């Protein structure tokens, strides 16, 4: 029998064979008159990955801080491994939101510092960290400064630092925000291995495709837990089917069908870049109603098909039932760029950027038209941010031609800049100014007429859910709320060209939907939008996508076109030992072709689907793994993204780091 490598000495795997490693009973946390956590109770079993999801301000971080022992509860109990959390700090590994290690120390120095703080002998730190550095492919970066690591490698380093004390539980508060899809999958593979060896993991995430990888999920809202179940149970509890409607008249169809949402036939309408998603109770009846209504309105159907609802559908539907909808006042439009529809807003031909001997961007050609939302995708270091900086005139190209807002040549003129809105990935607002002071500053920079500023500022506060809080310091805002204010600041002057570099990083799904509703509204009025994101379910919101690898644009088209161009098949397995099955199938093949999503296993094959299913099933059975269910699934955008990146890596186009 083939031996599958071990990840440590944590003991039994999932499902749990012993009691709870984390017990929370009637936990309250108050800050003055504010009740952040309101009597919540839940258990996390040994060897379980337990997800805590909820909107911004729901109480997730307060819960983590109590369990990590860095904050006292107002009342109730929070026990870790049978004792109060504050007494078990040495047994808890805790990753806070954001990168909290030292950028001017090397990888090895950060690990050593974290271990010494926990009272571990330096020689023991070396022994314990070595296996994790090997597993995360980080040994060769031991002497690299942490500040020079990519986002994914920083999070792996933070995880190593948390694991060196050999904790009994691991607490991860949004650990992969801003991390690219390849690194996110690697990070979650590491968590799955650790849990399979018996480590207990409590994790929060704004990305609900990640929540699919948890054994169980708790939905927390306004400091109260509303549901606890497996991802599959949560999807089933919705009692709805998702219809994917492809039509060339997206905006018109969305408006028409939204008028009927909630009438019994359609529960929800959500717009994506090349389709609408409809949630319905009776799919065949709903298909007939949709077909009739669209024919009567003179609207075309390219395709209408059924699929299962996503965990994000469940999240949004549940919050809406609780009254947690974002109702912003209508945006006070003063400009309409509709007359520019179809003209080229952003263009590049033969665009190159070199930094010494390193070529960051190589021969990029693209055209983005007014009225279009274009998504620029790529792993960390692929060249996306460098490309954006050149396209909006912040960075001169080494070679190539550019066009922006109808102008060629110099893109730094005041006239061009007045047509542009830019939301940066790293810097958007001044933390040491109040919200009102930030908005006043940006309205001045963007030349918003004085008479329009009060109304624009009121809209931003309403959109951000911060009515009446304009005097609050910006630095005190949670990340999701800060992103909303930054987005409002970038569009208050109603630009005809909008650059958004990871605008919804760390934003919860309900707020993310509000973002995209506004982005679609701007595009419908003629604005050209270029957006980057590491969340590939969100990339489906774009009309067209461009995928960058090692500075080159290697794929372009609508989300459906890019997925349709992918060769091979995706087989989804439900087995009795998912982690063991994933490890086994990765031994002889390319590791990226096997992905674990909680209890489900995705296998990408280039062979005939039926033959591959039979061969893989026989292989698993011979290894003592029982196949409970198998079906052919559709490629997700994440499947396509990782496939393209990994094939480029095998061809030597990019290194093994990220």
VEXKE-250590 format. One line per field, with one value per residue (C-alpha): residue number from 1; x, y, z. Coordinates in nm, 3 decimals. Layout:
# residues N
n = c(NUM,...)
X = c(X,...)
Y = c(Y,...)
Z = c(Z,...)
//
This chain:
# residues 658
n = c(1,2,3,4,5,6,7,8,9,10,11,12,13,14,15,16,17,18,19,20,21,22,23,24,25,26,27,28,29,30,31,32,33,34,35,36,37,38,39,40,41,42,43,44,45,46,47,48,49,50,51,52,53,54,55,56,57,58,59,60,61,62,63,64,65,66,67,68,69,70,71,72,73,74,75,76,77,78,79,80,81,82,83,84,85,86,87,88,89,90,91,92,93,94,95,96,97,98,99,100,101,102,103,104,105,106,107,108,109,110,111,112,113,114,115,116,117,118,119,120,121,122,123,124,125,126,127,128,129,130,131,132,133,134,135,136,137,138,139,140,141,142,143,144,145,146,147,148,149,150,151,152,153,154,155,156,157,158,159,160,161,162,163,164,165,166,167,168,169,170,171,172,173,174,175,176,177,178,179,180,181,182,183,184,185,186,187,188,189,190,191,192,193,194,195,196,197,198,199,200,201,202,203,204,205,206,207,208,209,210,211,212,213,214,215,216,217,218,219,220,221,222,223,224,225,226,227,228,229,230,231,232,233,234,235,236,237,238,239,240,241,242,243,244,245,246,247,248,249,250,251,252,253,254,255,256,257,258,259,260,261,262,263,264,265,266,267,268,269,270,271,272,273,274,275,276,277,278,279,280,281,282,283,284,285,286,287,288,289,290,291,292,293,294,295,296,297,298,299,300,301,302,303,304,305,306,307,308,309,310,311,312,313,314,315,316,317,318,319,320,321,322,323,324,325,326,327,328,329,330,331,332,333,334,335,336,337,338,339,340,341,342,343,344,345,346,347,348,349,350,351,352,353,354,355,356,357,358,359,360,361,362,363,364,365,366,367,368,369,370,371,372,373,374,375,376,377,378,379,380,381,382,383,384,385,386,387,388,389,390,391,392,393,394,395,396,397,398,399,400,401,402,403,404,405,406,407,408,409,410,411,412,413,414,415,416,417,418,419,420,421,422,423,424,425,426,427,428,429,430,431,432,433,434,435,436,437,438,439,440,441,442,443,444,445,446,447,448,449,450,451,452,453,454,455,456,457,458,459,460,461,462,463,464,465,466,467,468,469,470,471,472,473,474,475,476,477,478,479,480,481,482,483,484,485,486,487,488,489,490,491,492,493,494,495,496,497,498,499,500,501,502,503,504,505,506,507,508,509,510,511,512,513,514,515,516,517,518,519,520,521,522,523,524,525,526,527,528,529,530,531,532,533,534,535,536,537,538,539,540,541,542,543,544,545,546,547,548,549,550,551,552,553,554,555,556,557,558,559,560,561,562,563,564,565,566,567,568,569,570,571,572,573,574,575,576,577,578,579,580,581,582,583,584,585,586,587,588,589,590,591,592,593,594,595,596,597,598,599,600,601,602,603,604,605,606,607,608,609,610,611,612,613,614,615,616,617,618,619,620,621,622,623,624,625,626,627,628,629,630,631,632,633,634,635,636,637,638,639,640,641,642,643,644,645,646,647,648,649,650,651,652,653,654,655,656,657,658)
X = c(0.000,0.126,0.205,0.065,0.296,0.209,0.174,0.245,0.142,-0.200,-0.375,-0.719,-0.873,-1.225,-1.494,-1.414,-1.377,-1.364,-1.541,-1.522,-1.185,-1.357,-1.670,-1.849,-2.151,-2.372,-2.077,-2.129,-1.885,-1.978,-1.790,-1.971,-2.328,-2.237,-2.313,-2.071,-2.141,-2.479,-2.497,-2.360,-2.299,-2.123,-1.877,-1.589,-1.478,-1.121,-0.994,-1.276,-1.250,-1.532,-1.622,-1.760,-1.916,-2.120,-2.142,-1.898,-1.950,-2.128,-1.898,-1.654,-1.328,-1.449,-1.521,-1.173,-1.007,-1.190,-1.099,-0.736,-0.726,-0.628,-0.961,-1.190,-1.552,-1.817,-2.000,-2.040,-1.776,-1.515,-1.312,-1.020,-0.924,-1.135,-1.003,-1.084,-0.939,-0.729,-0.546,-0.481,-0.310,-0.002,-0.223,-0.381,-0.233,-0.391,-0.371,-0.527,-0.668,-0.386,-0.014,0.112,0.469,0.781,0.855,1.217,1.299,1.371,1.145,1.372,1.397,1.017,0.975,1.246,1.097,0.747,0.887,1.099,0.793,0.624,0.927,1.052,1.422,1.579,1.701,1.349,1.210,1.441,1.333,0.963,0.963,1.167,0.883,0.637,0.883,0.935,0.561,0.496,0.795,0.952,1.291,1.463,1.315,1.445,1.674,1.431,1.280,0.914,0.823,0.947,0.721,0.400,0.065,0.030,0.381,0.328,0.023,0.211,0.485,0.224,0.081,0.425,0.477,0.140,0.220,0.570,0.430,0.238,-0.102,-0.407,-0.635,-0.578,-0.778,-0.772,-0.947,-0.985,-0.641,-0.654,-0.790,-0.592,-0.429,-0.442,-0.643,-0.342,-0.205,-0.550,-0.596,-0.249,-0.328,-0.655,-0.486,-0.247,-0.542,-0.713,-0.399,-0.362,-0.727,-0.697,-0.412,-0.633,-0.568,-0.885,-0.934,-1.178,-1.172,-1.363,-1.369,-1.558,-1.508,-1.786,-1.616,-1.367,-1.650,-1.739,-1.413,-1.526,-1.682,-1.944,-2.033,-2.198,-2.371,-2.339,-2.542,-2.561,-2.370,-2.606,-2.557,-2.847,-2.753,-2.499,-2.479,-2.261,-2.232,-2.448,-2.718,-2.716,-2.760,-3.041,-3.215,-3.264,-3.525,-3.444,-3.286,-3.053,-3.125,-2.848,-2.995,-2.764,-2.889,-2.728,-2.962,-2.846,-2.944,-3.292,-3.361,-3.240,-3.472,-3.771,-3.726,-3.636,-3.980,-4.126,-3.875,-4.058,-4.390,-4.364,-4.202,-3.862,-3.710,-3.395,-3.221,-2.845,-2.651,-2.316,-2.095,-2.258,-2.565,-2.829,-2.872,-3.234,-3.333,-3.662,-3.870,-4.009,-3.750,-3.958,-4.248,-4.008,-3.840,-4.177,-4.263,-3.921,-3.946,-4.294,-4.201,-3.885,-4.066,-4.333,-4.061,-3.871,-3.569,-3.356,-3.256,-2.923,-2.939,-3.139,-3.015,-3.053,-2.782,-2.751,-2.747,-2.415,-2.332,-2.329,-2.693,-2.774,-2.581,-2.751,-3.099,-3.062,-2.942,-3.226,-3.475,-3.315,-3.362,-2.990,-3.022,-2.807,-3.047,-2.841,-3.007,-2.996,-2.665,-2.692,-2.594,-2.495,-2.316,-2.410,-2.141,-2.391,-2.290,-1.947,-2.083,-1.872,-1.578,-1.233,-1.175,-0.858,-0.618,-0.272,-0.057,0.276,0.293,0.619,0.758,1.109,1.270,1.639,1.679,1.329,1.036,0.718,0.480,0.541,0.370,0.023,-0.251,-0.600,-0.901,-1.167,-1.471,-1.703,-1.992,-1.780,-1.657,-1.322,-1.160,-0.782,-0.689,-0.360,-0.164,0.042,0.333,0.163,0.192,-0.167,-0.095,0.202,-0.023,-0.292,-0.038,0.082,-0.270,-0.377,-0.058,0.106,0.399,0.570,0.599,0.934,0.775,0.433,0.140,-0.151,-0.487,-0.691,-1.017,-0.984,-0.623,-0.295,0.062,0.086,-0.179,-0.085,-0.277,-0.533,-0.807,-0.738,-0.701,-1.040,-1.196,-1.040,-1.138,-0.878,-0.920,-0.580,-0.516,-0.307,-0.373,-0.717,-0.790,-0.605,-0.647,-0.572,-0.852,-1.222,-1.453,-1.586,-1.233,-1.136,-1.445,-1.386,-1.024,-1.108,-1.397,-1.148,-0.885,-1.140,-1.290,-1.645,-1.848,-1.907,-2.285,-2.280,-2.052,-2.305,-2.534,-2.244,-2.112,-2.458,-2.472,-2.131,-2.227,-2.555,-2.387,-2.126,-2.384,-2.225,-2.508,-2.438,-2.081,-1.898,-1.687,-1.550,-1.177,-1.127,-0.854,-1.105,-1.326,-1.327,-1.173,-1.504,-1.649,-1.327,-1.347,-1.700,-1.589,-1.287,-1.508,-1.744,-1.449,-1.327,-1.660,-1.796,-1.681,-1.852,-1.548,-1.585,-1.298,-1.272,-0.978,-1.058,-0.766,-0.919,-1.204,-1.396,-1.103,-1.235,-1.591,-1.877,-2.102,-2.400,-2.188,-2.007,-2.340,-2.408,-2.066,-2.140,-2.488,-2.327,-2.047,-2.309,-2.505,-2.196,-2.120,-2.481,-2.441,-2.134,-1.835,-1.550,-1.442,-1.119,-1.120,-0.884,-0.989,-0.853,-1.206,-1.296,-1.667,-1.664,-1.477,-1.791,-1.942,-1.722,-1.834,-1.489,-1.181,-0.810,-0.583,-0.220,0.063,0.423,0.345,0.166,-0.204,-0.266,-0.647,-0.929,-1.307,-1.634,-1.645,-1.845,-1.605,-1.297,-1.456,-1.578,-1.225,-1.090,-1.008,-1.090,-1.359,-1.424,-1.532,-1.680,-1.644,-1.800,-1.590,-1.567,-1.206,-1.173,-0.830,-0.674,-0.827,-0.690,-0.339,-0.347,-0.461,-0.190,0.094,0.118,-0.042,-0.018,-0.122,-0.325,-0.569,-0.707,-0.884,-1.063,-1.381,-1.485,-1.629,-1.620,-1.326,-1.275,-1.056,-0.968,-0.894,-0.806,-0.936,-1.287,-1.510,-1.670,-1.340,-1.168,-1.452,-1.428,-1.046,-1.034,-1.312,-1.131,-0.805,-0.968,-1.148,-0.821,-0.669,-0.952,-1.149,-1.520,-1.676,-2.023,-2.116,-1.959,-2.082,-1.939,-1.938,-1.887,-1.553,-1.547,-1.344,-1.107,-1.053,-0.967,-0.744,-0.538,-0.516,-0.374,-0.130,-0.004,0.042,0.245,0.452,0.521,0.634,0.882,0.711,0.686,0.879,0.749,0.711,0.372)
Y = c(0.000,0.349,0.565,0.917,1.169,1.294,1.657,1.630,1.450,1.592,1.254,1.162,1.325,1.418,1.314,1.380,1.087,1.292,1.586,1.958,2.133,2.476,2.540,2.874,2.914,3.224,3.448,3.826,4.102,4.466,4.789,5.047,5.047,4.848,4.475,4.319,3.957,3.868,3.536,3.306,2.932,2.677,2.386,2.302,1.938,1.816,1.795,2.011,2.313,2.535,2.851,3.166,3.385,3.702,4.062,4.333,4.423,4.095,4.015,3.772,3.946,4.004,3.631,3.546,3.786,3.632,3.278,3.381,3.509,3.864,4.003,3.918,3.826,4.048,3.732,3.369,3.104,3.049,2.732,2.595,2.231,2.218,2.532,2.907,3.059,3.317,3.036,2.849,3.119,2.897,2.635,2.873,2.981,3.310,3.485,3.830,4.024,4.169,4.089,4.135,4.006,4.217,4.312,4.411,4.069,3.762,3.457,3.271,3.571,3.612,3.244,3.260,3.575,3.420,3.105,3.287,3.494,3.162,3.052,2.787,2.698,2.830,2.481,2.347,2.632,2.522,2.159,2.239,2.494,2.283,2.044,2.329,2.531,2.221,2.157,2.521,2.526,2.811,2.670,2.858,3.185,3.154,3.455,3.672,3.976,3.915,4.249,4.117,3.813,3.795,3.800,3.422,3.360,3.612,3.422,3.092,3.251,3.375,3.022,2.871,3.121,3.021,2.648,2.651,2.651,2.333,2.473,2.259,2.501,2.744,3.070,3.236,3.572,3.628,3.479,3.495,3.846,3.987,3.650,3.523,3.209,2.977,3.071,3.053,2.696,2.601,2.764,2.573,2.247,2.304,2.362,2.046,1.843,1.993,1.921,1.566,1.516,1.638,2.013,2.211,2.516,2.807,3.039,3.344,3.446,3.690,3.447,3.193,2.959,2.913,2.845,2.548,2.392,2.394,2.090,2.312,2.680,2.920,3.232,3.519,3.838,4.137,3.942,3.641,3.302,3.230,2.895,2.618,2.342,2.181,2.375,2.112,2.140,2.519,2.502,2.249,2.460,2.739,2.534,2.709,2.627,2.861,2.937,3.077,3.303,3.410,3.706,3.982,4.237,4.203,4.545,4.544,4.185,4.253,4.555,4.363,4.050,4.245,4.403,4.054,3.932,3.815,3.749,3.373,3.272,3.443,3.495,3.683,3.828,3.882,4.021,3.885,3.985,3.763,3.621,3.665,3.425,3.367,3.189,3.003,2.742,2.555,2.566,2.430,2.662,2.956,2.878,2.902,3.232,3.385,3.275,3.429,3.759,3.799,3.721,3.979,4.237,4.155,4.022,3.730,3.415,3.263,2.988,2.907,2.626,2.495,2.463,2.431,2.746,2.865,2.926,3.296,3.266,3.120,3.393,3.680,3.524,3.463,3.816,3.960,3.761,3.926,4.271,4.315,4.474,4.767,5.045,5.341,5.658,5.683,5.805,6.178,6.156,6.481,6.336,6.080,5.920,5.721,5.903,5.741,5.383,5.148,5.383,5.281,5.421,5.232,5.095,4.942,4.809,4.633,4.751,4.661,4.756,4.670,4.726,4.673,4.319,4.218,4.245,4.297,4.347,4.196,4.290,4.354,4.443,4.531,4.749,4.838,5.027,5.274,5.089,4.778,4.616,4.445,4.219,4.187,3.862,3.707,3.562,3.790,3.923,3.861,4.231,4.351,4.651,4.759,4.744,4.953,5.214,5.249,5.261,5.543,5.745,5.687,5.490,5.543,5.232,5.110,5.046,5.055,5.283,5.374,5.543,5.679,5.876,5.963,6.084,5.937,6.018,6.200,6.070,6.302,6.610,6.769,6.705,6.330,6.305,6.466,6.181,5.910,5.751,5.532,5.310,5.180,4.832,4.958,5.328,5.482,5.691,5.876,5.688,5.992,6.199,6.162,6.021,6.371,6.514,6.238,6.300,6.675,6.622,6.389,6.602,6.891,6.680,6.555,6.899,6.813,7.138,7.286,7.281,6.905,6.798,6.772,6.544,6.328,6.292,6.195,5.923,5.783,5.769,5.598,5.351,5.271,5.218,5.506,5.760,6.003,5.874,6.124,6.243,5.893,5.844,5.652,5.435,5.292,5.145,4.769,4.687,4.627,4.965,5.144,4.990,5.126,5.481,5.449,5.333,5.626,5.866,5.727,5.776,6.098,6.304,6.055,5.961,5.823,5.577,5.392,5.183,4.957,4.756,4.485,4.712,4.454,4.293,4.192,4.308,4.078,3.924,4.152,4.468,4.316,4.286,4.655,4.743,4.558,4.700,5.046,4.942,4.809,5.132,5.336,5.110,5.127,5.507,5.474,5.453,5.213,5.007,4.811,4.599,4.348,4.085,3.768,3.642,3.454,3.421,3.801,3.804,3.650,4.000,4.134,4.150,4.046,3.908,3.913,3.664,3.764,3.518,3.635,3.976,3.841,3.848,3.478,3.450,3.695,3.674,3.667,3.442,3.183,3.196,3.148,2.850,2.698,2.719,2.499,2.145,1.837,1.753,1.817,1.511,1.571,1.284,1.230,0.972,0.840,0.965,1.289,1.407,1.064,1.038,1.380,1.296,0.957,1.096,1.365,1.113,1.011,1.311,1.689,1.810,2.106,1.870,1.755,2.003,1.941,2.134,2.013,1.667,1.700,1.623,1.785,1.602,1.760,1.508,1.538,1.184,1.075,1.160,0.815,0.629,0.864,0.820,0.439,0.437,0.680,0.499,0.166,0.325,0.470,0.145,-0.048,0.196,0.129,0.447,0.411,0.629,0.738,0.956,1.091,1.334,1.554,1.919,2.241,2.420,2.708,3.018,2.913,2.576,2.754,3.014,2.756,2.531,2.812,2.930,2.580,2.490,2.811,2.711,2.367,2.540,2.744,3.080,3.149,3.032,2.807,3.087,3.226)
Z = c(0.000,-0.087,0.216,0.220,0.388,0.736,0.833,1.201,1.516,1.598,1.614,1.482,1.175,1.072,1.160,1.526,1.761,2.080,2.240,2.173,2.159,2.171,2.377,2.375,2.603,2.637,2.543,2.562,2.472,2.528,2.450,2.657,2.531,2.218,2.232,1.982,2.084,2.232,2.412,2.144,2.197,1.978,1.998,1.765,1.760,1.760,1.402,1.264,1.034,1.161,0.970,1.130,0.860,0.879,0.757,0.860,1.227,1.311,1.606,1.444,1.544,1.901,1.930,1.801,2.045,2.341,2.230,2.176,2.533,2.435,2.555,2.847,2.786,2.944,3.053,2.957,2.895,2.624,2.685,2.484,2.542,2.857,3.030,3.010,2.691,2.877,3.061,2.735,2.531,2.497,2.329,2.075,1.743,1.633,1.295,1.311,1.016,0.809,0.810,1.166,1.135,1.083,0.720,0.798,0.949,0.739,0.725,0.970,1.204,1.217,1.304,1.569,1.721,1.738,1.901,2.159,2.259,2.345,2.552,2.308,2.294,1.968,1.871,1.920,1.706,1.424,1.456,1.461,1.178,0.932,0.829,0.775,0.566,0.352,0.314,0.218,-0.022,0.176,0.276,-0.007,0.122,0.480,0.435,0.240,0.415,0.499,0.340,0.004,0.005,-0.198,-0.018,-0.026,0.105,0.387,0.501,0.488,0.701,0.950,0.963,1.031,1.315,1.462,1.434,1.585,1.945,1.846,1.946,2.013,1.827,1.540,1.519,1.175,1.129,0.752,0.677,0.295,0.228,-0.066,-0.145,-0.505,-0.596,-0.639,-0.297,-0.139,-0.262,-0.133,0.203,0.235,0.134,0.424,0.662,0.540,0.612,0.958,1.042,0.910,1.158,1.444,1.473,1.549,1.326,1.366,1.065,0.941,0.576,0.351,0.059,0.067,-0.178,0.108,0.353,0.128,0.250,0.614,0.783,0.947,0.923,1.169,1.036,1.283,1.249,1.487,1.752,1.739,1.573,1.338,1.181,1.231,0.969,0.704,0.374,0.203,0.472,0.439,0.061,0.096,0.363,0.111,-0.075,-0.402,-0.738,-0.926,-1.293,-1.510,-1.780,-2.065,-2.269,-2.478,-2.311,-1.952,-1.816,-1.971,-1.863,-1.508,-1.475,-1.615,-1.403,-1.086,-1.096,-1.050,-0.787,-0.477,-0.659,-0.598,-0.926,-0.877,-0.531,-0.635,-0.942,-0.949,-1.243,-1.363,-1.653,-1.915,-1.736,-1.468,-1.174,-1.071,-0.750,-0.793,-0.609,-0.910,-1.190,-1.478,-1.400,-1.361,-1.695,-1.867,-1.695,-1.777,-2.141,-2.173,-2.011,-2.217,-2.543,-2.457,-2.386,-2.708,-2.517,-2.633,-2.441,-2.544,-2.279,-1.965,-1.742,-1.385,-1.122,-0.744,-0.529,-0.390,-0.025,-0.110,-0.223,0.120,0.302,0.118,0.141,0.516,0.586,0.382,0.590,0.896,0.742,0.670,0.325,0.209,0.110,-0.009,-0.130,-0.513,-0.648,-0.738,-1.105,-1.273,-1.577,-1.839,-2.054,-2.262,-2.581,-2.558,-2.554,-2.769,-2.822,-2.694,-2.345,-2.250,-2.510,-2.512,-2.792,-2.739,-2.378,-2.200,-1.860,-1.750,-1.411,-1.483,-1.618,-1.502,-1.744,-1.540,-1.835,-2.178,-2.510,-2.369,-2.619,-2.496,-2.570,-2.313,-2.438,-2.269,-2.106,-2.045,-1.722,-1.783,-1.523,-1.517,-1.337,-1.236,-0.947,-0.723,-0.927,-1.265,-1.358,-1.302,-1.078,-1.295,-1.603,-1.434,-1.323,-1.683,-1.828,-1.596,-1.645,-1.307,-1.451,-1.788,-2.008,-2.134,-2.470,-2.637,-2.714,-2.488,-2.519,-2.227,-2.222,-2.590,-2.560,-2.683,-2.591,-2.258,-2.016,-1.729,-1.842,-1.607,-1.864,-1.871,-1.494,-1.445,-1.643,-1.424,-1.094,-0.922,-0.616,-0.513,-0.376,-0.083,-0.021,-0.053,0.258,0.533,0.860,1.077,0.922,0.997,0.732,0.658,0.628,0.384,0.172,0.175,0.068,-0.222,-0.343,-0.369,-0.545,-0.798,-0.850,-0.744,-0.763,-0.415,-0.456,-0.530,-0.245,0.043,-0.161,-0.282,0.074,0.202,-0.063,0.035,0.404,0.316,0.079,0.345,0.621,0.815,0.833,1.115,1.168,0.949,1.247,1.319,1.257,0.934,1.086,1.335,1.059,0.989,0.652,0.474,0.575,0.483,0.134,0.090,0.178,-0.053,-0.339,-0.287,-0.287,-0.620,-0.802,-0.649,-0.951,-1.189,-1.400,-1.750,-1.684,-1.352,-1.226,-0.929,-0.789,-0.564,-0.453,-0.248,-0.065,0.278,0.201,0.304,0.034,0.092,0.067,-0.232,-0.411,-0.342,-0.487,-0.807,-0.840,-0.838,-1.076,-1.320,-1.289,-1.379,-1.677,-1.797,-1.804,-2.026,-1.790,-1.872,-1.570,-1.528,-1.212,-1.052,-0.800,-0.641,-0.573,-0.890,-0.818,-0.822,-1.154,-1.305,-1.266,-1.549,-1.912,-2.031,-1.858,-1.931,-1.754,-1.701,-1.640,-1.593,-1.743,-2.051,-2.136,-2.210,-2.225,-2.297,-2.337,-2.144,-1.834,-2.030,-2.327,-2.107,-1.930,-2.260,-2.404,-2.123,-2.231,-2.026,-1.768,-1.398,-1.198,-0.852,-0.602,-0.261,-0.073,0.282,0.333,0.132,0.255,0.216,-0.132,-0.236,-0.115,-0.289,-0.626,-0.614,-0.578,-0.945,-1.116,-1.129,-0.783,-0.912,-1.088,-0.749,-0.518,-0.190,-0.104,0.242,0.181,-0.201,-0.428,-0.772,-1.023,-1.360,-1.635,-2.005,-2.071,-2.166,-1.867,-1.834,-1.869,-1.621,-1.372,-1.387,-1.365,-1.072,-0.885,-0.924,-0.809,-0.496,-0.414,-0.441,-0.190,0.057,-0.014,-0.080,-0.352,-0.243,-0.537,-0.858,-1.123,-1.395,-1.284,-1.478,-1.474,-1.230,-1.310,-1.030,-1.199,-1.525,-1.358,-1.169,-1.475,-1.691,-1.422,-1.342,-1.708,-1.751,-1.448,-1.598,-1.919,-1.714,-1.774,-1.400,-1.096,-0.824,-0.569,-0.671)
//
